[in-house]
């Protein structure tokens, strides 16, 4: 089911195209969900993936997913010089398929949003590792340690 979900995204050159996870069958994927472009935690996480891309892409393709628009993703990519695919999931179809569209709370107000999470998918698109409620600091190192193990 999640393999069939098609989302608009931008590739590493900033070119808009439609993606589904099936497009990546035969390779490992690091799929990370984050709440919002150009916010402090999400920017730090994206820059950590960016700065370690060579250590990651020897193992897997990195894909970031948030509910933000393509226009927002393009600004985020250009501003931070991001070097991996970003998918736009405004209807949170992929987020719901991975159970990361959850009720959150801030200042007593409840709302729905993305739970910062990372998944490693094998060549057949099966989840082989997941991190939920990710703390940004040191997270990319955890992913690299897992891939190196």
N, CA, C and O atoms as a GROMACS GRO file, in nm:
protein
  596
    1UNK      N    1   0.083  -0.120   0.000
    1UNK     CA    2   0.000   0.000   0.000
    1UNK      C    3   0.086   0.125   0.000
    1UNK      O    4   0.070   0.211  -0.086
    2UNK      N    5   0.180   0.136   0.097
    2UNK     CA    6   0.265   0.255   0.102
    2UNK      C    7   0.351   0.267  -0.024
    2UNK      O    8   0.390   0.376  -0.063
    3UNK      N    9   0.379   0.151  -0.086
    3UNK     CA   10   0.462   0.150  -0.207
    3UNK      C   11   0.391   0.219  -0.322
    3UNK      O   12   0.456   0.271  -0.412
    4UNK      N   13   0.258   0.220  -0.319
    4UNK     CA   14   0.178   0.275  -0.429
    4UNK      C   15   0.155   0.425  -0.413
    4UNK      O   16   0.115   0.491  -0.509
    5UNK      N   17   0.179   0.480  -0.296
    5UNK     CA   18   0.153   0.623  -0.273
    5UNK      C   19   0.246   0.706  -0.360
    5UNK      O   20   0.368   0.687  -0.357
    6UNK      N   21   0.188   0.797  -0.436
    6UNK     CA   22   0.268   0.884  -0.522
    6UNK      C   23   0.267   1.025  -0.464
    6UNK      O   24   0.162   1.078  -0.430
    7UNK      N   25   0.386   1.084  -0.452
    7UNK     CA   26   0.398   1.219  -0.399
    7UNK      C   27   0.484   1.302  -0.492
    7UNK      O   28   0.575   1.251  -0.559
    8UNK      N   29   0.455   1.431  -0.496
    8UNK     CA   30   0.543   1.523  -0.567
    8UNK      C   31   0.667   1.544  -0.480
    8UNK      O   32   0.659   1.547  -0.357
    9UNK      N   33   0.780   1.560  -0.547
    9UNK     CA   34   0.903   1.583  -0.473
    9UNK      C   35   1.001   1.660  -0.559
    9UNK      O   36   0.973   1.692  -0.674
   10UNK      N   37   1.116   1.688  -0.500
   10UNK     CA   38   1.225   1.748  -0.578
   10UNK      C   39   1.346   1.658  -0.564
   10UNK      O   40   1.377   1.606  -0.456
   11UNK      N   41   1.415   1.642  -0.677
   11UNK     CA   42   1.534   1.558  -0.675
   11UNK      C   43   1.655   1.638  -0.625
   11UNK      O   44   1.640   1.754  -0.584
   12UNK      N   45   1.773   1.578  -0.629
   12UNK     CA   46   1.890   1.647  -0.572
   12UNK      C   47   1.927   1.773  -0.651
   12UNK      O   48   2.001   1.858  -0.601
   13UNK      N   49   1.876   1.785  -0.774
   13UNK     CA   50   1.902   1.905  -0.854
   13UNK      C   51   1.789   2.008  -0.841
   13UNK      O   52   1.794   2.113  -0.905
   14UNK      N   53   1.688   1.977  -0.758
   14UNK     CA   54   1.578   2.070  -0.739
   14UNK      C   55   1.472   2.062  -0.847
   14UNK      O   56   1.389   2.152  -0.861
   15UNK      N   57   1.473   1.952  -0.923
   15UNK     CA   58   1.375   1.935  -1.030
   15UNK      C   59   1.253   1.860  -0.975
   15UNK      O   60   1.266   1.756  -0.912
   16UNK      N   61   1.136   1.917  -1.001
   16UNK     CA   62   1.013   1.857  -0.948
   16UNK      C   63   0.974   1.734  -1.028
   16UNK      O   64   0.974   1.737  -1.151
   17UNK      N   65   0.941   1.627  -0.957
   17UNK     CA   66   0.890   1.507  -1.022
   17UNK      C   67   0.807   1.428  -0.924
   17UNK      O   68   0.809   1.453  -0.803
   18UNK      N   69   0.734   1.330  -0.977
   18UNK     CA   70   0.651   1.246  -0.893
   18UNK      C   71   0.730   1.122  -0.854
   18UNK      O   72   0.800   1.062  -0.935
   19UNK      N   73   0.716   1.084  -0.728
   19UNK     CA   74   0.786   0.967  -0.676
   19UNK      C   75   0.688   0.872  -0.608
   19UNK      O   76   0.585   0.914  -0.555
   20UNK      N   77   0.723   0.743  -0.611
   20UNK     CA   78   0.662   0.647  -0.520
   20UNK      C   79   0.778   0.564  -0.468
   20UNK      O   80   0.883   0.558  -0.531
   21UNK      N   81   0.759   0.499  -0.353
   21UNK     CA   82   0.868   0.420  -0.297
   21UNK      C   83   0.910   0.309  -0.393
   21UNK      O   84   1.025   0.266  -0.394
   22UNK      N   85   0.815   0.262  -0.474
   22UNK     CA   86   0.847   0.159  -0.574
   22UNK      C   87   0.960   0.200  -0.668
   22UNK      O   88   1.032   0.115  -0.720
   23UNK      N   89   0.976   0.332  -0.689
   23UNK     CA   90   1.082   0.382  -0.776
   23UNK      C   91   1.221   0.343  -0.723
   23UNK      O   92   1.319   0.343  -0.797
   24UNK      N   93   1.228   0.311  -0.593
   24UNK     CA   94   1.357   0.285  -0.529
   24UNK      C   95   1.378   0.137  -0.497
   24UNK      O   96   1.475   0.101  -0.431
   25UNK      N   97   1.288   0.053  -0.546
   25UNK     CA   98   1.300  -0.091  -0.523
   25UNK      C   99   1.437  -0.137  -0.573
   25UNK      O  100   1.482  -0.096  -0.680
   26UNK      N  101   1.502  -0.223  -0.496
   26UNK     CA  102   1.635  -0.270  -0.535
   26UNK      C  103   1.746  -0.193  -0.466
   26UNK      O  104   1.864  -0.229  -0.480
   27UNK      N  105   1.711  -0.088  -0.392
   27UNK     CA  106   1.812  -0.016  -0.314
   27UNK      C  107   1.758   0.011  -0.175
   27UNK      O  108   1.636   0.017  -0.154
   28UNK      N  109   1.848   0.026  -0.080
   28UNK     CA  110   1.805   0.062   0.055
   28UNK      C  111   1.767   0.210   0.057
   28UNK      O  112   1.820   0.290  -0.019
   29UNK      N  113   1.675   0.242   0.146
   29UNK     CA  114   1.628   0.381   0.160
   29UNK      C  115   1.637   0.422   0.306
   29UNK      O  116   1.601   0.347   0.397
   30UNK      N  117   1.686   0.544   0.328
   30UNK     CA  118   1.673   0.609   0.459
   30UNK      C  119   1.562   0.712   0.438
   30UNK      O  120   1.581   0.813   0.371
   31UNK      N  121   1.446   0.684   0.497
   31UNK     CA  122   1.328   0.769   0.482
   31UNK      C  123   1.307   0.840   0.613
   31UNK      O  124   1.278   0.778   0.716
   32UNK      N  125   1.322   0.974   0.610
   32UNK     CA  126   1.302   1.045   0.737
   32UNK      C  127   1.192   1.147   0.724
   32UNK      O  128   1.184   1.222   0.627
   33UNK      N  129   1.106   1.147   0.826
   33UNK     CA  130   0.992   1.238   0.833
   33UNK      C  131   1.025   1.350   0.930
   33UNK      O  132   1.075   1.325   1.040
   34UNK      N  133   0.996   1.472   0.889
   34UNK     CA  134   1.023   1.587   0.976
   34UNK      C  135   0.905   1.684   0.966
   34UNK      O  136   0.836   1.690   0.865
   35UNK      N  137   0.883   1.762   1.075
   35UNK     CA  138   0.763   1.846   1.080
   35UNK      C  139   0.757   1.962   0.980
   35UNK      O  140   0.654   1.981   0.916
   36UNK      N  141   0.866   2.041   0.966
   36UNK     CA  142   0.851   2.165   0.889
   36UNK      C  143   0.984   2.218   0.837
   36UNK      O  144   1.084   2.222   0.908
   37UNK      N  145   0.982   2.258   0.708
   37UNK     CA  146   1.099   2.320   0.647
   37UNK      C  147   1.139   2.447   0.724
   37UNK      O  148   1.054   2.518   0.778
   38UNK      N  149   1.268   2.473   0.726
   38UNK     CA  150   1.324   2.599   0.778
   38UNK      C  151   1.288   2.630   0.923
   38UNK      O  152   1.279   2.747   0.961
   39UNK      N  153   1.266   2.526   1.004
   39UNK     CA  154   1.255   2.546   1.148
   39UNK      C  155   1.385   2.495   1.208
   39UNK      O  156   1.456   2.418   1.143
   40UNK      N  157   1.418   2.535   1.330
   40UNK     CA  158   1.552   2.509   1.382
   40UNK      C  159   1.588   2.360   1.386
   40UNK      O  160   1.694   2.321   1.337
   41UNK      N  161   1.502   2.277   1.446
   41UNK     CA  162   1.533   2.135   1.458
   41UNK      C  163   1.538   2.066   1.322
   41UNK      O  164   1.625   1.982   1.296
   42UNK      N  165   1.444   2.101   1.236
   42UNK     CA  166   1.437   2.037   1.104
   42UNK      C  167   1.554   2.080   1.017
   42UNK      O  168   1.606   2.000   0.938
   43UNK      N  169   1.596   2.206   1.030
   43UNK     CA  170   1.711   2.253   0.955
   43UNK      C  171   1.838   2.182   1.003
   43UNK      O  172   1.920   2.140   0.922
   44UNK      N  173   1.852   2.168   1.135
   44UNK     CA  174   1.969   2.099   1.190
   44UNK      C  175   1.974   1.954   1.140
   44UNK      O  176   2.079   1.905   1.099
   45UNK      N  177   1.859   1.887   1.145
   45UNK     CA  178   1.853   1.747   1.101
   45UNK      C  179   1.888   1.736   0.953
   45UNK      O  180   1.968   1.650   0.914
   46UNK      N  181   1.829   1.822   0.870
   46UNK     CA  182   1.855   1.820   0.725
   46UNK      C  183   2.003   1.846   0.697
   46UNK      O  184   2.063   1.781   0.611
   47UNK      N  185   2.062   1.941   0.769
   47UNK     CA  186   2.204   1.973   0.749
   47UNK      C  187   2.294   1.857   0.794
   47UNK      O  188   2.398   1.834   0.735
   48UNK      N  189   2.253   1.785   0.899
   48UNK     CA  190   2.329   1.668   0.943
   48UNK      C  191   2.325   1.559   0.835
   48UNK      O  192   2.427   1.496   0.807
   49UNK      N  193   2.208   1.538   0.774
   49UNK     CA  194   2.200   1.442   0.662
   49UNK      C  195   2.286   1.493   0.546
   49UNK      O  196   2.363   1.417   0.486
   50UNK      N  197   2.273   1.622   0.515
   50UNK     CA  198   2.351   1.682   0.405
   50UNK      C  199   2.501   1.662   0.426
   50UNK      O  200   2.573   1.618   0.336
   51UNK      N  201   2.548   1.694   0.546
   51UNK     CA  202   2.691   1.691   0.574
   51UNK      C  203   2.748   1.549   0.577
   51UNK      O  204   2.869   1.530   0.564
   52UNK      N  205   2.662   1.451   0.596
   52UNK     CA  206   2.705   1.311   0.603
   52UNK      C  207   2.661   1.230   0.483
   52UNK      O  208   2.665   1.107   0.485
   53UNK      N  209   2.617   1.299   0.376
   53UNK     CA  210   2.555   1.228   0.263
   53UNK      C  211   2.647   1.122   0.204
   53UNK      O  212   2.599   1.015   0.166
   54UNK      N  213   2.775   1.147   0.196
   54UNK     CA  214   2.866   1.048   0.138
   54UNK      C  215   2.876   0.923   0.224
   54UNK      O  216   2.890   0.813   0.172
   55UNK      N  217   2.868   0.940   0.356
   55UNK     CA  218   2.872   0.826   0.447
   55UNK      C  219   2.742   0.747   0.441
   55UNK      O  220   2.739   0.629   0.474
   56UNK      N  221   2.633   0.813   0.398
   56UNK     CA  222   2.502   0.748   0.393
   56UNK      C  223   2.473   0.684   0.258
   56UNK      O  224   2.422   0.572   0.251
   57UNK      N  225   2.507   0.756   0.150
   57UNK     CA  226   2.466   0.708   0.017
   57UNK      C  227   2.546   0.586  -0.027
   57UNK      O  228   2.508   0.520  -0.124
   58UNK      N  229   2.656   0.553   0.041
   58UNK     CA  230   2.724   0.428   0.009
   58UNK      C  231   2.634   0.310   0.052
   58UNK      O  232   2.652   0.198   0.005
   59UNK      N  233   2.539   0.336   0.142
   59UNK     CA  234   2.447   0.232   0.191
   59UNK      C  235   2.307   0.246   0.134
   59UNK      O  236   2.242   0.147   0.103
   60UNK      N  237   2.259   0.371   0.121
   60UNK     CA  238   2.116   0.392   0.096
   60UNK      C  239   2.090   0.530   0.036
   60UNK      O  240   2.173   0.620   0.046
   61UNK      N  241   1.972   0.544  -0.027
   61UNK     CA  242   1.924   0.671  -0.078
   61UNK      C  243   1.853   0.744   0.036
   61UNK      O  244   1.770   0.685   0.105
   62UNK      N  245   1.885   0.872   0.056
   62UNK     CA  246   1.823   0.952   0.162
   62UNK      C  247   1.704   1.028   0.103
   62UNK      O  248   1.715   1.093  -0.001
   63UNK      N  249   1.589   1.018   0.173
   63UNK     CA  250   1.468   1.089   0.131
   63UNK      C  251   1.405   1.155   0.254
   63UNK      O  252   1.376   1.088   0.352
   64UNK      N  253   1.385   1.285   0.247
   64UNK     CA  254   1.318   1.359   0.354
   64UNK      C  255   1.172   1.383   0.315
   64UNK      O  256   1.142   1.409   0.199
   65UNK      N  257   1.081   1.373   0.413
   65UNK     CA  258   0.938   1.391   0.387
   65UNK      C  259   0.879   1.485   0.491
   65UNK      O  260   0.901   1.468   0.611
   66UNK      N  261   0.804   1.584   0.444
   66UNK     CA  262   0.726   1.669   0.536
   66UNK      C  263   0.598   1.711   0.465
   66UNK      O  264   0.585   1.691   0.344
   67UNK      N  265   0.504   1.770   0.539
   67UNK     CA  266   0.379   1.815   0.476
   67UNK      C  267   0.396   1.943   0.393
   67UNK      O  268   0.301   1.988   0.329
   68UNK      N  269   0.516   2.003   0.394
   68UNK     CA  270   0.537   2.130   0.324
   68UNK      C  271   0.519   2.118   0.173
   68UNK      O  272   0.529   2.009   0.116
   69UNK      N  273   0.492   2.231   0.110
   69UNK     CA  274   0.472   2.237  -0.035
   69UNK      C  275   0.606   2.223  -0.108
   69UNK      O  276   0.713   2.237  -0.049
   70UNK      N  277   0.597   2.196  -0.239
   70UNK     CA  278   0.716   2.191  -0.324
   70UNK      C  279   0.789   2.325  -0.320
   70UNK      O  280   0.911   2.330  -0.311
   71UNK      N  281   0.712   2.434  -0.325
   71UNK     CA  282   0.771   2.569  -0.321
   71UNK      C  283   0.854   2.586  -0.192
   71UNK      O  284   0.966   2.638  -0.197
   72UNK      N  285   0.799   2.543  -0.080
   72UNK     CA  286   0.870   2.550   0.048
   72UNK      C  287   0.996   2.463   0.045
   72UNK      O  288   1.102   2.504   0.089
   73UNK      N  289   0.981   2.340  -0.009
   73UNK     CA  290   1.096   2.248  -0.020
   73UNK      C  291   1.207   2.309  -0.106
   73UNK      O  292   1.325   2.297  -0.072
   74UNK      N  293   1.171   2.375  -0.216
   74UNK     CA  294   1.272   2.436  -0.302
   74UNK      C  295   1.350   2.545  -0.227
   74UNK      O  296   1.472   2.553  -0.238
   75UNK      N  297   1.277   2.628  -0.152
   75UNK     CA  298   1.344   2.733  -0.073
   75UNK      C  299   1.437   2.670   0.030
   75UNK      O  300   1.551   2.714   0.048
   76UNK      N  301   1.388   2.567   0.098
   76UNK     CA  302   1.464   2.496   0.202
   76UNK      C  303   1.590   2.436   0.140
   76UNK      O  304   1.700   2.450   0.195
   77UNK      N  305   1.575   2.369   0.026
   77UNK     CA  306   1.687   2.305  -0.042
   77UNK      C  307   1.792   2.409  -0.081
   77UNK      O  308   1.911   2.391  -0.058
   78UNK      N  309   1.745   2.520  -0.142
   78UNK     CA  310   1.839   2.623  -0.188
   78UNK      C  311   1.909   2.690  -0.070
   78UNK      O  312   2.030   2.710  -0.074
   79UNK      N  313   1.833   2.724   0.032
   79UNK     CA  314   1.890   2.793   0.147
   79UNK      C  315   1.994   2.707   0.219
   79UNK      O  316   2.098   2.758   0.263
   80UNK      N  317   1.967   2.577   0.231
   80UNK     CA  318   2.055   2.487   0.307
   80UNK      C  319   2.144   2.400   0.216
   80UNK      O  320   2.220   2.317   0.266
   81UNK      N  321   2.135   2.420   0.086
   81UNK     CA  322   2.214   2.343  -0.011
   81UNK      C  323   2.198   2.192   0.011
   81UNK      O  324   2.296   2.118   0.016
   82UNK      N  325   2.073   2.149   0.022
   82UNK     CA  326   2.045   2.008   0.050
   82UNK      C  327   2.071   1.921  -0.073
   82UNK      O  328   2.044   1.962  -0.186
   83UNK      N  329   2.123   1.801  -0.048
   83UNK     CA  330   2.170   1.714  -0.156
   83UNK      C  331   2.102   1.578  -0.155
   83UNK      O  332   2.164   1.475  -0.181
   84UNK      N  333   1.972   1.580  -0.123
   84UNK     CA  334   1.893   1.456  -0.126
   84UNK      C  335   1.749   1.492  -0.164
   84UNK      O  336   1.711   1.609  -0.168
   85UNK      N  337   1.671   1.388  -0.191
   85UNK     CA  338   1.532   1.405  -0.236
   85UNK      C  339   1.444   1.453  -0.120
   85UNK      O  340   1.457   1.406  -0.007
   86UNK      N  341   1.356   1.547  -0.150
   86UNK     CA  342   1.254   1.591  -0.054
   86UNK      C  343   1.117   1.563  -0.115
   86UNK      O  344   1.090   1.599  -0.229
   87UNK      N  345   1.030   1.500  -0.037
   87UNK     CA  346   0.894   1.472  -0.081
   87UNK      C  347   0.795   1.560  -0.007
   87UNK      O  348   0.811   1.586   0.112
   88UNK      N  349   0.693   1.604  -0.079
   88UNK     CA  350   0.586   1.686  -0.023
   88UNK      C  351   0.466   1.596   0.005
   88UNK      O  352   0.414   1.531  -0.085
   89UNK      N  353   0.423   1.593   0.131
   89UNK     CA  354   0.314   1.504   0.173
   89UNK      C  355   0.204   1.585   0.242
   89UNK      O  356   0.174   1.562   0.359
   90UNK      N  357   0.142   1.682   0.167
   90UNK     CA  358   0.044   1.773   0.230
   90UNK      C  359  -0.080   1.702   0.284
   90UNK      O  360  -0.143   1.749   0.378
   91UNK      N  361  -0.116   1.589   0.223
   91UNK     CA  362  -0.232   1.514   0.270
   91UNK      C  363  -0.189   1.403   0.367
   91UNK      O  364  -0.269   1.317   0.405
   92UNK      N  365  -0.063   1.406   0.404
   92UNK     CA  366   0.001   1.309   0.496
   92UNK      C  367  -0.032   1.164   0.467
   92UNK      O  368  -0.050   1.084   0.560
   93UNK      N  369  -0.039   1.128   0.338
   93UNK     CA  370  -0.067   0.989   0.300
   93UNK      C  371   0.048   0.896   0.341
   93UNK      O  372   0.025   0.791   0.400
   94UNK      N  373   0.171   0.937   0.308
   94UNK     CA  374   0.286   0.854   0.343
   94UNK      C  375   0.308   0.855   0.494
   94UNK      O  376   0.341   0.753   0.554
   95UNK      N  377   0.291   0.972   0.555
   95UNK     CA  378   0.305   0.984   0.701
   95UNK      C  379   0.208   0.892   0.773
   95UNK      O  380   0.243   0.828   0.872
   96UNK      N  381   0.085   0.886   0.723
   96UNK     CA  382  -0.015   0.797   0.786
   96UNK      C  383   0.022   0.650   0.762
   96UNK      O  384   0.003   0.567   0.851
   97UNK      N  385   0.073   0.619   0.643
   97UNK     CA  386   0.112   0.480   0.613
   97UNK      C  387   0.223   0.433   0.708
   97UNK      O  388   0.230   0.314   0.741
   98UNK      N  389   0.308   0.525   0.752
   98UNK     CA  390   0.417   0.492   0.846
   98UNK      C  391   0.381   0.523   0.991
   98UNK      O  392   0.465   0.513   1.080
   99UNK      N  393   0.256   0.559   1.014
   99UNK     CA  394   0.208   0.592   1.149
   99UNK      C  395   0.289   0.700   1.219
   99UNK      O  396   0.316   0.692   1.338
  100UNK      N  397   0.326   0.803   1.142
  100UNK     CA  398   0.398   0.915   1.203
  100UNK      C  399   0.315   1.044   1.201
  100UNK      O  400   0.363   1.149   1.243
  101UNK      N  401   0.190   1.036   1.152
  101UNK     CA  402   0.097   1.149   1.160
  101UNK      C  403   0.020   1.127   1.289
  101UNK      O  404  -0.070   1.043   1.295
  102UNK      N  405   0.054   1.202   1.393
  102UNK     CA  406   0.006   1.172   1.528
  102UNK      C  407  -0.046   1.298   1.596
  102UNK      O  408  -0.020   1.411   1.554
  103UNK      N  409  -0.121   1.276   1.704
  103UNK     CA  410  -0.165   1.389   1.785
  103UNK      C  411  -0.048   1.439   1.867
  103UNK      O  412   0.022   1.362   1.933
  104UNK      N  413  -0.027   1.571   1.862
  104UNK     CA  414   0.080   1.633   1.937
  104UNK      C  415   0.016   1.740   2.027
  104UNK      O  416  -0.102   1.772   2.015
  105UNK      N  417   0.098   1.792   2.116
  105UNK     CA  418   0.046   1.894   2.207
  105UNK      C  419   0.152   2.000   2.230
  105UNK      O  420   0.269   1.968   2.255
  106UNK      N  421   0.111   2.126   2.222
  106UNK     CA  422   0.202   2.236   2.252
  106UNK      C  423   0.126   2.341   2.330
  106UNK      O  424   0.021   2.388   2.285
  107UNK      N  425   0.178   2.378   2.445
  107UNK     CA  426   0.111   2.477   2.532
  107UNK      C  427  -0.032   2.437   2.560
  107UNK      O  428  -0.121   2.523   2.565
  108UNK      N  429  -0.055   2.306   2.578
  108UNK     CA  430  -0.188   2.257   2.610
  108UNK      C  431  -0.283   2.242   2.492
  108UNK      O  432  -0.394   2.191   2.506
  109UNK      N  433  -0.237   2.289   2.375
  109UNK     CA  434  -0.321   2.280   2.255
  109UNK      C  435  -0.288   2.151   2.182
  109UNK      O  436  -0.171   2.122   2.155
  110UNK      N  437  -0.389   2.074   2.148
  110UNK     CA  438  -0.367   1.948   2.076
  110UNK      C  439  -0.384   1.972   1.926
  110UNK      O  440  -0.473   2.047   1.884
  111UNK      N  441  -0.301   1.910   1.848
  111UNK     CA  442  -0.308   1.923   1.702
  111UNK      C  443  -0.243   1.800   1.639
  111UNK      O  444  -0.172   1.726   1.707
  112UNK      N  445  -0.267   1.779   1.511
  112UNK     CA  446  -0.207   1.668   1.439
  112UNK      C  447  -0.081   1.715   1.369
  112UNK      O  448  -0.076   1.826   1.314
  113UNK      N  449   0.021   1.631   1.371
  113UNK     CA  450   0.146   1.668   1.306
  113UNK      C  451   0.238   1.548   1.290
  113UNK      O  452   0.205   1.436   1.329
  114UNK      N  453   0.352   1.575   1.232
  114UNK     CA  454   0.453   1.471   1.207
  114UNK      C  455   0.533   1.443   1.334
  114UNK      O  456   0.583   1.535   1.398
  115UNK      N  457   0.544   1.315   1.368
  115UNK     CA  458   0.636   1.273   1.473
  115UNK      C  459   0.770   1.248   1.404
  115UNK      O  460   0.780   1.162   1.317
  116UNK      N  461   0.871   1.324   1.442
  116UNK     CA  462   1.002   1.313   1.379
  116UNK      C  463   1.050   1.168   1.389
  116UNK      O  464   1.072   1.117   1.499
  117UNK      N  465   1.067   1.103   1.274
  117UNK     CA  466   1.098   0.961   1.270
  117UNK      C  467   1.185   0.930   1.149
  117UNK      O  468   1.181   1.000   1.048
  118UNK      N  469   1.264   0.824   1.162
  118UNK     CA  470   1.349   0.778   1.051
  118UNK      C  471   1.331   0.628   1.035
  118UNK      O  472   1.324   0.553   1.133
  119UNK      N  473   1.326   0.584   0.910
  119UNK     CA  474   1.311   0.442   0.878
  119UNK      C  475   1.419   0.403   0.779
  119UNK      O  476   1.452   0.478   0.687
  120UNK      N  477   1.475   0.283   0.799
  120UNK     CA  478   1.562   0.224   0.697
  120UNK      C  479   1.481   0.113   0.632
  120UNK      O  480   1.430   0.022   0.700
  121UNK      N  481   1.469   0.121   0.499
  121UNK     CA  482   1.396   0.020   0.423
  121UNK      C  483   1.497  -0.062   0.343
  121UNK      O  484   1.593  -0.008   0.288
  122UNK      N  485   1.473  -0.193   0.336
  122UNK     CA  486   1.563  -0.278   0.258
  122UNK      C  487   1.527  -0.270   0.110
  122UNK      O  488   1.438  -0.195   0.071
  123UNK      N  489   1.597  -0.348   0.028
  123UNK     CA  490   1.579  -0.345  -0.117
  123UNK      C  491   1.439  -0.384  -0.162
  123UNK      O  492   1.398  -0.352  -0.274
  124UNK      N  493   1.364  -0.452  -0.074
  124UNK     CA  494   1.225  -0.489  -0.106
  124UNK      C  495   1.124  -0.399  -0.038
  124UNK      O  496   1.005  -0.430  -0.032
  125UNK      N  497   1.173  -0.286   0.014
  125UNK     CA  498   1.089  -0.183   0.078
  125UNK      C  499   1.030  -0.228   0.211
  125UNK      O  500   0.927  -0.176   0.253
  126UNK      N  501   1.093  -0.324   0.276
  126UNK     CA  502   1.051  -0.364   0.411
  126UNK      C  503   1.126  -0.278   0.512
  126UNK      O  504   1.244  -0.248   0.494
  127UNK      N  505   1.057  -0.239   0.618
  127UNK     CA  506   1.122  -0.162   0.725
  127UNK      C  507   1.216  -0.255   0.802
  127UNK      O  508   1.171  -0.356   0.856
  128UNK      N  509   1.345  -0.221   0.806
  128UNK     CA  510   1.440  -0.304   0.881
  128UNK      C  511   1.489  -0.234   1.007
  128UNK      O  512   1.547  -0.298   1.095
  129UNK      N  513   1.466  -0.103   1.016
  129UNK     CA  514   1.502  -0.030   1.138
  129UNK      C  515   1.418   0.095   1.144
  129UNK      O  516   1.391   0.158   1.041
  130UNK      N  517   1.375   0.133   1.265
  130UNK     CA  518   1.302   0.259   1.280
  130UNK      C  519   1.342   0.330   1.407
  130UNK      O  520   1.372   0.268   1.509
  131UNK      N  521   1.341   0.461   1.398
  131UNK     CA  522   1.362   0.548   1.513
  131UNK      C  523   1.240   0.638   1.521
  131UNK      O  524   1.204   0.704   1.424
  132UNK      N  525   1.174   0.640   1.638
  132UNK     CA  526   1.056   0.724   1.659
  132UNK      C  527   1.093   0.835   1.758
  132UNK      O  528   1.187   0.822   1.836
  133UNK      N  529   1.016   0.943   1.752
  133UNK     CA  530   1.039   1.057   1.843
  133UNK      C  531   1.187   1.092   1.848
  133UNK      O  532   1.247   1.104   1.954
  134UNK      N  533   1.244   1.109   1.730
  134UNK     CA  534   1.386   1.134   1.714
  134UNK      C  535   1.429   1.264   1.780
  134UNK      O  536   1.362   1.367   1.767
  135UNK      N  537   1.540   1.257   1.851
  135UNK     CA  538   1.609   1.378   1.900
  135UNK      C  539   1.714   1.409   1.793
  135UNK      O  540   1.792   1.322   1.755
  136UNK      N  541   1.715   1.532   1.745
  136UNK     CA  542   1.799   1.568   1.631
  136UNK      C  543   1.948   1.548   1.659
  136UNK      O  544   2.020   1.490   1.578
  137UNK      N  545   1.992   1.595   1.775
  137UNK     CA  546   2.136   1.592   1.803
  137UNK      C  547   2.187   1.448   1.806
  137UNK      O  548   2.141   1.367   1.886
  138UNK      N  549   2.283   1.419   1.719
  138UNK     CA  550   2.343   1.286   1.716
  138UNK      C  551   2.265   1.181   1.640
  138UNK      O  552   2.310   1.067   1.628
  139UNK      N  553   2.147   1.218   1.587
  139UNK     CA  554   2.063   1.117   1.522
  139UNK      C  555   2.128   1.058   1.396
  139UNK      O  556   2.127   0.937   1.377
  140UNK      N  557   2.183   1.143   1.311
  140UNK     CA  558   2.241   1.093   1.186
  140UNK      C  559   2.357   0.998   1.218
  140UNK      O  560   2.378   0.900   1.146
  141UNK      N  561   2.432   1.027   1.324
  141UNK     CA  562   2.539   0.936   1.367
  141UNK      C  563   2.482   0.799   1.406
  141UNK      O  564   2.541   0.696   1.376
  142UNK      N  565   2.365   0.800   1.473
  142UNK     CA  566   2.299   0.672   1.509
  142UNK      C  567   2.264   0.593   1.383
  142UNK      O  568   2.282   0.472   1.379
  143UNK      N  569   2.214   0.664   1.281
  143UNK     CA  570   2.177   0.598   1.156
  143UNK      C  571   2.303   0.538   1.091
  143UNK      O  572   2.301   0.424   1.045
  144UNK      N  573   2.411   0.616   1.086
  144UNK     CA  574   2.536   0.567   1.028
  144UNK      C  575   2.590   0.448   1.106
  144UNK      O  576   2.636   0.350   1.047
  145UNK      N  577   2.586   0.456   1.239
  145UNK     CA  578   2.632   0.343   1.322
  145UNK      C  579   2.552   0.217   1.290
  145UNK      O  580   2.608   0.108   1.280
  146UNK      N  581   2.420   0.233   1.276
  146UNK     CA  582   2.335   0.118   1.243
  146UNK      C  583   2.376   0.059   1.107
  146UNK      O  584   2.390  -0.063   1.093
  147UNK      N  585   2.395   0.146   1.008
  147UNK     CA  586   2.430   0.099   0.873
  147UNK      C  587   2.567   0.033   0.869
  147UNK      O  588   2.590  -0.059   0.791
  148UNK      N  589   2.658   0.081   0.954
  148UNK     CA  590   2.793   0.024   0.960
  148UNK      C  591   2.799  -0.108   1.033
  148UNK      O  592   2.893  -0.186   1.014
  149UNK      N  593   2.697  -0.135   1.118
  149UNK     CA  594   2.702  -0.254   1.204
  149UNK      C  595   2.688  -0.382   1.122
  149UNK      O  596   2.689  -0.492   1.178
   0.00000   0.00000   0.00000
